[in-house]
Amino acid sequence: MESSRLRDMPLYNSRIINSFILLVKHKYSHVDINELLEYAGMKDYEVADQAHWFRQDQVDRFYERLLQMTGNPKIAREAGRYAASPDVLGAMRQYILGLVDASSTFDIISKATANFTRSTTYHSRPLASNMVEITVTPVEAGLEKPYQCENRIGFFEAIVLMFNHKITDLQYFPEIRRLPTIQQPECVFRGDPVCRYIVTWEKSAYTYMKKARNLILPILVAINLALLVALQGRGAVEILLGSLCLFLLVWLSAEMSEKRAIKEGLSSTNHSIENLLEQIDLNYNNAMLTHEIGQRLGNLKRLEEMLMDVADIMQRRLEYDRGAIFLVNAEEGRLQLHASYGYGASELACLNRLDLPLDHIADVYVACLKEQRPFLINNLEQEQEMLGQRTLACALKNGTRAFICCPIVSDGVSLGVLTAENVKTKRPLVERDVSLLMGTASIIGISYRNCELIGALEESKQDLEQRVAERTADLEQSRRKVELQHEELTRTLLELEEETAQRLEALEELGEKERMLLQQNRLAALGEMISNIAHQWRQPLNELGLIVQELPVMYDRGDLTREYLRDSVARFMKVLGHTSRTIDDFRNFFKPDKESVPFRVAEVVQKTLCLVQESFRTLQISVDLQVNGDTFITGHPNEFSQAILNILFNARDAFLDRKIEDRAIWVAVFEEQGNSVVTVRDNAGGIPEAIMEKIFDPYFTTRGPERGTGIGLYMSKVIIEKNIPGRLSARNVSNGAEFRIEAPGRGGSG
């Protein structure tokens, strides 16, 4: 088995830990057992349950904390000795004393250790009448700790002490000097595979007599033969009779010693049987008590009814003269009597007059409640300070001999105190009585919580029923409202469908109008382009005319050589090529873009300026282009070019209408915060503030219908903001206006 897996398994029975707890209660009363168990990850009910087992890490933490709290490095060995006391072994101890000697006991213990530990196996082997060898083999190396070896040695010592001293009330006697000798030739903590113990104790009188009986017969025979030979047969009868008498005397003494040992064993066995029968009867009553309380209280819903049933069951099943149940009154901050049995009227009146405020710590009932631990008092006179004046006076008045009080706790919260008293019964109260009442108190705590929960559940049920009824009415009202709303929504849906159809129709009409406007704008641009084409072709045509006119002149002069003719043809073809490219530029401008593509902004702006450079030069309009960076925009390059062209034509018209003489346009292309930006600025005097917000409206113009369509800037805004999309804005600057185009772009070389 793997080490990690074994360490996580329960290995040690709760009775081992219980022996430590009982020793602490007997000798180290200052140790807080609740704190000790909490540190070890143990519960008090787990320790009390003889069928419960603990893991190695829990046992290690328990010993570690106990060593700190007691400061005694020999606490494990002391607990081993105490494990053989009546408090721990009980009736089992009487059974052990019923055996003949310690050797037999060790043989039984070696077979019974599986009921106490699963980490080791025990094997005992007698070496002599007063010597036994015990071999403890670990199931897994490195699992146990040295203190567990010390605990075993202490237990072996206690077993021998029980026989050699016959101490019937053995508790813990450090003053005993004649401890058995325990040798340990092998130990796993010294690197050996096993722990081997050799236990030696003083021989009893029975052992000596038995040995003398076995040895005297051959000795007497040898002596008689020697005497007969020496005396030559004289006095043979007297010698034989004397020897026989001596043998019979020794044999009789040995038999009497053996019978005495057997008689003592039988007496202990008889006492053990009586204790076992008494324990069986007590266990039966305890089991029936737990069964009846659990069975009857599980169905009770009212607290007072539950408490009265508990008192009745305790009176029938427990051997205490009387008992009482006190519960906390949180509103008044006091302990109050709620149920009892065995008390007379005057005695109950005394209990009701106790008046126990929760802040009055100097009282045994309040201390039991606050500290959540039981108190057992067999002598009222010796425990006066613990009892408190009021409780002591009431107990003496009511004739109480001894009593136990146990806290009623549920989920860590103190609810009250359960008490049991003896008045006529002279039997002293012991720890088993405390355990029994603690178990009863825990059941009362659970039943108390059940009553609270059931009461709260009934209140919640009533509240829920009321809320369900109210909610049902609200839902019915809501249903009617929903029906009305549904009818209204149906009407609204029909209206929306009709309105949507109208809107779709309007959008189609608007789209058609925009297409018509775009076509109209292109037609208007076409007129502009025809003029620009004329300007673009005028100079090339002049150059071609001059070249043709030079040919006859040079021919008449006789200078028409092949070289001159070749040069003239080359110049002619250059001008024709330029004219052809001009035609391609204008044709590409009017070619519709089929899809949106990334394009270089500066390149489209330069081509657009080429289309108007000649006409603008004729009108004495200078155009300055500045490009900073290589920016891109995704869209339709021809539409973008048309938007730039409309802005340039708007500036040209402003120059002409206002008769500006010094005419200049500045175009800039750059990148700003990840956007591609194009600005077109002029010195035409700017845009009047009164119409600044209207310049992008369709059909708005300041030139009159005969001189302008009013759709150029509108179409530019549609192209930039809807098709790219981007942003087109205008503002007045020093002595002119500036149009700004911003669109998502990217830098780079494409």
N, C-alpha and C positions, 0 to 999 in steps of 0.2 A: 504494500500500500504506500502511496506517495506521502511524503512528510506533510506537505501543505494540506492535503486532504484530511489526514489524521488529526492535524491540529484544529481543524474546523469542526471535528466531530465531538459529541459529548462523551467524556471519558470517565468522569468521577461522580459517584452518587452523592446526592444532597446530604446524606448522613455524615459524610466526612466533614463538610462545611458546618453542619449542625453541631458537631463536637467542638469546633472552634468557637462557635457562637455561645454555646452553653458555658464554656470556660471563661469567655469574656464577661458574661453576665455574672459569673460566680466570683471572679477575681479582679476584673478590670471594669468596674461599673462606670468609670468616667468615659469609656469609649462609646461614641455615638454609632450604634449598630446600623442605623438607617443610612448614615453617611458612608459607612464601610461597604455596605451592600451596593449602594448606588455607584460608588467608585468602581466596584468589581463588575458592574452590569448584571447584578442579581436582584431578585425580588424575594421578599420575606416569605411569600406563599410558595415560591419555588424551593426554598430551603426546607420549609415544613413538609413539602410533598416528597415522601420517600421513594417515589417512582421517578423523580426528576434527576437529570444528569447535567453536569457542567463541563464546559470546554477547558482546555489547558490554559488558554489566555485569561479566562475568567478567574480560575484558581490562582494563577500567578498574580493578577492584580489584587485579589483579595489578600494574599499573604503580604504583598508589598505594602499595601495600605495599613494592614494590621501591625506590621513591624514598625512603621512610622508612628502609629497611634499609641502603641504600648511601650516602645523603646526596649523591648526584651528580645535579644537575639536567639533565645532558646524557646520562643513561644511555640514553635512547631513540635518540639519534643514534649513540652508540657501538654499540648493538646492531644498528643498521642497517648500519654498516660491517662488523661482525663476521659479518653474515648472508652475506657473500660469501666467508668463509673456508672452507678445506677441511673443517673440522669440521662446517659447516652444509651447504654445497653438495655436498661430496664429489665424486663422479664428474661431477656436473652442471657443476661449476666447470671441470673439464678440457674438457668439451664447449664451454663458453663461450669458453675460451682458444683453442679450435680455430677460432674465427671470425676474420675478417680484422681487424676493428676494433671499437671500443666502440659505434659508431653501429648496427652490425648487431645487437649484443647488446641494445641498448635496444629495437630493433624487435621482437625475439623476446620480451623481457620484457613488453612492452606487451600481447602476445597471450597470455602465459602467466599473467598476474596473476589470471585467473578461478579458477586452481587454488589461490590463496592467500587471496583476499579476495572477499567478495560485497557489501561496502558501497560500493565505488567501481569505476569503469571507467577504464582507462588507454588513452591514445592518444599515440603518439610520431610526431614529424615532423622529419626532418633539415633543419637550416638551413644547415649547412656541413659540411666534412669533419671538423671538430672541434667541431661544435655541434649539439645536438639539443633540440627542444622536446617536453616531456612534459606532457600535459594530463590531470589526474585529476579526474573528475567524480563527485561523491557521488550515490549512489542516492537518498538522502534527506537533506535539509538538517538540520544540528544533531545528527547521529548520531555522527560521529567527534570525537575530541578533539585538541588541538594537538600532544600528544606523538606522535601517529601521523603527523603531517606531518613532524616532526623525524626520525622513524624512516625515512621514505621518503628524505629528503635524505641521511642516512647511507648508505643502501643504494646510491643513485646514485653517491656518492663512491667507494664500494668497487669498483663495477663499472669505473669509469675507472681506478682505481689498479691493478687487475689487468692492464690492457693497457699502461699507460704505464710501469709499473715491472716488469712480468712477475715479480712476486713469487710464486713457486710455493708457498711455505709461509706465505702471508699470514695473520696472526692479527689482531692489533690493534696498530697503530703510531701512537700519538698524536704521535710525534716527526716524522712526515712533514710537511713544510712545503709541498710543491708539490701541494696538494689542488686538484681541479678547481673552477672557479668555477661556483656555482649561484645563479642569480638567480630571484627569485620575484615577477614583476610582478603576479600575481593570487593571492589566497589566500582560502579560504572563511572563515577566522577573522578576516579583515579586512573581511568583508561581501561578498566577491565570490562569484559562483555556482560557480566552479571553482578548483582549485589548478593554477597553470601554472608549470612549472619550465623554465628555460633552462640547460642544462648545457654548459659550455665547458671544453675541456681542451687541453693542449699538443699541437701537431701532431707526428707521428712522422716519422722520416727517409723512410719510404716515401711519406708524404703529400707531403713537399716534392719528392721525386724525380719522383713522378707528375705534380705540377703543373708542374715544370720541363720535363718531356718534352712536355707539352701546349702549353707556351708558346714553346719554343725554335724550333720549325719556322717559324712565321710571322715571328718576330724575325729568324732567319737569312736568310729570303727577302728581307725588307725591307732588311737590311744589305747583302746581296749585290747587290741591284739598285742601291742607292745607290752602292756602290763601283764597280760597272761603269760607271755613268753618270759618276762623278767621274773614273775612270781611263781612260775612253773605250775600254774593252774590253781594256786592257793587264792581263795577269796574271789573266785570267778563269778559266783552268783551275786555277791555284793557289788562287784564292779559293774556287772551287766545291769543290775537293778538301778544303781546310781546313774549310770550313763543313760538308761532308758528314761529315768525321771527327769534328768537334765534336758534330754531331747524333747520329752513331752512338754516340759515347762517352756522351752524356747518356742516350740511349735504352737502351743496354746497362746503365748504372748503375740506371736505373729498373726494367728487367726483373729485374736481379739482386736489387734491393731487394724487388720484388714476390714473386719466387720465394723469397727468404729468409723473407718474412712468411708465404707459403703453406706453406713447409717447416715453419716453427715451428708453424703451425696444424695441419698434418698430424701433426706430432710430438705435439702436445697431444691431437689427436683419437685417435691411436694409443694414447697413454697412457690416454686416457679409455675407449677400447674395452677395453683390458686390465683397467682398474679395474672396468668394468662387468661383464666376464666373471667377474672374481674375485668381485665382489659378488653376481652371479647364482649362482655356485657356493656362496658362503657362505649366501646366502638360501635356496638349495635345501636345504643341510644343516640350516639352522636350522628351516625349515619341516618337514622330515622328522623332526627332533628333536622338535619340538612335537607333530607328528602321532603319532609312535610313543609318546611319553610319555603323551599324552592317551588314545590307543587302548588301550595295554596297562595303564596304571595304573587306568583306570576299572573294570577287572574284578578288581583285586587286593583281597583282604580283609585280608591280614596285612601289618603294617608292614615287617618285615624283608625279606619277599619283594618289596615295592614298592621299597624302597631299593636292593636289589641290581639290580633291573631298571633303575632310573634310572642307576646307575653303569655298567651295561653299555651302555645307549643313548648316554650321554655319551662313552664311550670310542670308540664306532664313529662317532659323528656330529660330534663337536667336534674341533678341531685343537689342543687342549691336551694336554700330555704326561701329566698326571695330575690327579685331582680327589678330593674327599672330602666327606662329608656328616656334620656334627656335629648332634646333637639335644640338647635340654635334658632333663636328668634332674631333675625337680622335687623328688623326694624328697631327693636328695643335694645339690641346688643347684649342679649342674655341667654343663658341656658335655662330651658324650662322643661318640667316633667310632662311627658306626653302619654306614657303607658307604664304599667307596673303589675307585679303579682306578688302575693305573699305578705303584703303590708296591711295593717289595720288602719282604721280611720285616723287615729291620732298620729300614727307613724307617717301616713301620707300627708297629713297636714304639716308635719315637720319638714318633709321633703319639699313641699310647695312653698314653704317660707324660707327656703335656703337663699333665694335671690342671688344668683351667680352671674355677675356682670363679666363679660368677656375680657375686660381689661384688668380683672383681678387675678393676677398670675399666681398669687400665693394660695392656691386651692388645687387639690388633686384633680378634680373634674376639669377645671379650666386648663391645667397643665397637660392633662391627657388630650384634650381637644386641640390645643395649640401645637404641642410637640408631636402629635399623631403617633403616640406610643402608649402601650398599656402599662398599668400600675397594678402590682399584686401586694397586698398588705395583709399579713397574718397577725401583726401585733400593733394595735392602735396606739398603745402607749409610746412605743419606740418611734413611731412615724408621725408624731404630732405636728411638726413643722411642715411636713409635706402635705398633710391632710388639709390644713387651714382651720381656723377657729370655728367657723360656722359648720363646716362639714363634720369636724370632729365632735362638736357638741351634739349635732343631730344623730351621728352614728352611735355615740354613747347613750343618748336618750332612747334610741330605738333598740338597744341591746345588741348591736352588731359585733360579732367576734372577729371576722375577717371578710375582706371583700376584694373584688377585682373590678377595675373599670377599663374599658377598651374604647378607642376612638372609632366612630362610625365615619368612614371615609369613602368617597366615590370620586374617581378621576382626580385624585390629589386634593380635593376640597373637603375640609372637616365639616360634617353635618351634625354631629352630636356625639353622645357618650352612652355606651351600654354598660350597666353595672350588674353584678351578681354578689349576693351576700350570704354568709352563713351565720345563723343565730344559735340554733340548737346543735347542728352538726359540728362535731369537734375535729373532723378530718381537716388537716391543713391543706390550703390551696397550693397547687404546684404549677409548673410551667405548662403541663398539658391542659390544665384548666384555662390558662391564658390563651393557648393555641385554639382551643375549642371556641371560646368566646370571641376571639379575633375573627375566626371563620364565620361565626354567626353575625358579628358586626358588619363584616364585608357584605353578607347577603342582605342585611337590612339596608346598607348603603345603596346596593344595586336596586332593591325594591323601592327605596325612597326616590331614586332617580326615575325608576319606571313610573311611579305614581305621578311625579312631576311631568314626565314626558307624556303620559297618557292624558293627564289633565290639560296640558298645553295642546295635545293633539285634539282633544274634544273641543277646546276653545277654538282652535284653528279650524276644526271641521265645521263648527257652527258659523264661524266667521266666513269660512270658504263657501258654505251653503248660502249665506246672506249675499256674499259678493257674487256668487254664481247667479242667484236670482236677479240681483241688480244688473249684472253683466248681461244676462239673458234679455232683460227689458231693454237695456241699452243697445244690444245687438239687434233686437227686433225693430227698435226705432232707427238704428243705423241701416238695417235692411231696407226699411221703407225709404229712407233718405237715398240709399244707393240705387233703389229702383227709380226714384225720381231723377237722380243724377244720371242714371243710365239712359233714361228717356231723353233727358236734356243733352247728354253727350251724343246720343244717336242723331238728334237734330243738328247739333253742332258739327258732327262728323259729316253729315250730308252737306251742310253749308260750307265746311272746309273743303270737301271734295269739289264742290262747285267753284269755290273761290280759288282752289289750287289749279283747277282746269283753266280758269280765267287767267291766273297768274302765269301758267305755262304758255298759254296763248300769247299773253303780253310779252313774256320773255322771248318767245319766238319772233314776235314782231320787233322787239327791241334788238334782237340779234340780227334780224334782217336789215333793220335800220342802220345798225352799226356797220354791217357789211356794205350797205349802200353808201354810208358816210365814208368808209374807207375807200370804196371805189371812187366816190366823188373826190376825195382828197387826192387819190392817185391821178384822177383825170385833171384836177387842178394842177397837180405837180407836173403832169404831162405837158400842160401848156407852158409851165415854167421851164421844163426841160427842153422844149422845142426852141425856146429863146436861148437857153444855155448852149444847145447844140449849135445854133447859128453863131454864137460868140466863139465857141470852141473851134468851129470849122473856118471862121473868117480868115484868120492868120495863116493856117495851113494852105488854104485856097490861094491866098495872095502869094505865098511862097511858090506854089506850083505854077501860077501864072508867070511869075518872074523867071522861073527856070525855062518855061516854054518860050517866053519872049526872047531870052538870051540866045537861043539856038539859031534862028535866022541871022541875027546880028553877027554872031561869031562865024557863021557860015560865009556871010558876005565879006567879012574881014579876012577870011582865009585862016582863021584860028580854030576852026572846028576840027580839032585833032581827036584821035581815038581816046587819048587820056582824058581830054576835056569831056568827051561824050560819056566815058565811063563814070567820071566824077558826077556829071549832071544826072545820069540815071540813078546813081547811088543816093544823091540828095533827094531826088524825086521819090524813090522807094521808101526812104526814111520818113518823109512827110506823109506818104500814103499809109505807112504802118502806124504812125501816131494817130492819124485820122481813124484808121480801123479800130485801134484800141479804144478811142473815144466812143465809137459806136458800141463796142462790147460793154464799156462801163455803163452807158445809158441803158442798154438792153438788160444787163444783169440787175440794174436797179429796179426795173419793172417786172423782173421774173419773180413769181411768188415762191416763198419758202415753204417746202413741204413738211419739214420737221424741225423741232428745236434742237440746236447743236451748240456746243461751246465755240465761241469765236473771240479773236483778239480784238479788244476794244479800240486800241489805237489804229489798227489796220482799217477797221470799218470807218472810223472818223476821218482818216486820211483820204480814203476813196470818196467819201461824201464831199469833202472839201474840193477834191479834183473836179467834181461835177459842176461846181459853181465858181471855180476860180477865175475863169475868163470873164463871165458876166459880172462878177464882183470887181474884177480889175477894171472893166469898162466903166463901172459905176464909182470907181475910185474908193472902193471899200477894202481896206487891208485886213487880212486874216492872219493871226499869229497862233500857231499850235505849239503847245508845250506838253511833252510826254514824260512822265516820271514813273518808271516801272512798267512791267509787262503784265497787264491785267486781263482777265477773261470774264465773260458773261455767257451764261447759257440762255439761248433764245433764238429768235429769227433775225439774222443779221440785216436783211433788207428792210424789215420793219423798223429795226433800231436806226438804220440809216435814214429812213423816212422821217422818224421823229426828230433826229438831228437837223435834217433839212428844213422841217417846218419851223424849228426855232431860228435857224439862220435866215429864212425868208421873212420871219416876223421882225427880226432886227433890220433887214434890208428895207422893209416897208416903213419902219419907224424913221430910218435915215431919210428916205425920200419924202415922207409926209411932212417931216419937221425941217426939211431942207438943211440938214446938218452938213457942214463942209468937211470938217476933219473927221472922217468916218473910219472906225477901227473896231474889230471884233477879236477877242482873245478866247481861245479854246484851250482848255487844260484837261489832261487825262492822268489820273493818279489813283493810288490805293489808300484807303483810310479805314482803319479798324476792321479789316477783312472785307470791306466793300469796294467795288469798282466805282469810281466817281468821274463824271464828265461835267465840266462847267463851261457855259457859253456866256461871256460877258461882253456888253457893248457900251458905247458912250453916246447913245441916242436920247438921253435925257430921262430914262426911267419910265415906270408905269405909274399913272396916277393912282393914289391910294384909294380913291373912290371905286375904282374898277378892279383893284388887285384880286379880289375874291371871285371875280366873274370871268377872268381871262381864259379859264379852262372850260367854261360852259359852251355847249354846242351852239353854233350859229351866232355866237357873240362876236361882234366886230365894231370897231370905231371908225372904219373907213366907208361904211355904207354898203348896201347890197350890190351896187354896180361895180365896186372895186375889190370886194373881199367876200369869201364864203363864211368865215367865222368857224371853220371846223379844223383848221390846222393844229392849233394848240390842244384842242379837245382830243383829236386823234393821237397826238403825241402822248398825252396823259394815259389814254386807253392802252396804247402799245406798251408803255413803260410799266404801268401799275397792274395791268391785268395779264398781259401776255408773258412778261418775264418771270415773276413780278418784281417790281422795284418801286422807286418813289421819284416823282418829278415835282419840283417846287420852284417858285420864283420869288425874287426879292429885289429891292432897289439897292444899288450900291452908289458909290461916288460917281455922279454924272451919267448914270446909266442903269441898266437892269442886268440881273444875272439869273440864268436858269441852271438848275442843278439836278443832275440825274444820279441816283444812287441805286445800285443793284448788287445782290450777293455775288461775289466773285472770288477769284483765287489768283495769287501771284504765280509767276513762273514763266517758263519759256514755251509752254504748250507742248 
